[in-house]
Amino acid sequence: MMVNYLLCKSQLFVDTATSVVDILGGVGESFTSQCQPKKFLPHLILHGMNDPIITYDRDNVVDGSTFISTLKMAKWWQGLQGCPGEPRHDHSDNTLECSIYCEPDTSERALRLGRKHSAGSSKSKKQTAKSKTKGKSKQEKAAKTRQGRPASTKGHPAAKHSYKSTKQRGLLQASKGPILELCGMKGVGHDLNT
């Protein structure tokens, strides 16, 4: 419950955390209408499939409050994140059954935006570097230009292209992997001892 509360209500949390793991948590039915997150983080939900309190596959009343099932909670987060479709089965073995509910946007539009962002940021860095090197000797300027660039790019256009491609791929690597995944732990109850 606490992770869901922080994701929904705490701007500080979503601004400082890089991802979340919700272990054996739950969401009260009344809370679902109160959540309006401004930002989403990669989110892994781990829950015991035999949990008798916060149940995996059906809603349950606990101390007078209705808690939605873990499956319904994953669908709720999927809806909040605007990810269409049914979850994609990802993994199953003797201990876990995992499904991905939301994956990063790898559409051509997102790739174009990544390239545009990369090109824009390179240009502004070059302009900043030029303004800082005004009035310096040619040797100081040349040394400043070489800093931060791999030696393999020196004077070789293909190597420079390869370096730029690597930088562009780096922008997208941060978003690789599932954004929302649910893993049910087989044979596990409300805590890891049951």
C-alpha positions, 0 to 999 in steps of 0.5 A, a space after each residue: 500500500 505504501 508504494 502505491 500511496 507514494 507513487 500517487 501522492 508524493 512528488 518528491 518520491 517520483 522525482 527522486 526514485 528511479 523505479 519501484 518494487 511493490 512487495 505484497 502490497 495492496 490497494 483499497 478500492 476507495 483509494 483508486 479514485 484518488 490517484 492522479 500521478 504526474 509521472 510514472 516509474 518502472 514498476 514491479 509488483 511481486 505478490 504471493 498467489 496464495 495470499 488470503 488477505 490481499 488476494 491475488 485473483 479476487 477482491 477481499 474485505 479486510 477490517 471493513 475495507 475492500 482491497 482490490 485483487 493484485 491482478 486488478 491492481 496491475 490492470 488499474 496501474 496499466 490504465 493510469 499509465 495509458 497502456 492499451 491491450 492485454 498483459 503479455 505473458 513474460 515468464 513462468 517457472 516453479 516459483 514465479 509467473 510474470 506478465 508485462 502490463 506496460 512496455 516503453 514506447 519504442 514507436 518510430 515517433 519516440 525514436 525520432 524525438 530521441 534523435 531530435 533531443 540528442 541533436 539539440 543538446 549537442 548543438 547547445 553544448 558546442 555553443 557553450 564550449 565556443 563561448 568558454 574558449 573565446 580568448 584562449 590560445 589555439 592549443 587550449 582550444 584544441 585540448 578543450 575540443 578533444 576532452 570528453 571524446 573517445 580517441 577513436 573519433 579523432 579525424 574519422 567520420 565513420 567513428 564519429 558517426 558510431 559515437 553519435 549512434 551510441 549516444 543516441 542509443 543511450 537515450 533509449 536504453 534508459 527506457 528498455 525493459 518493462 515499465 509495469 510488470 506483475 510477478 505472482 509468487 507461487 505457493 506464497 501467502 501473505 508473508 514469505 513464511 506462509 
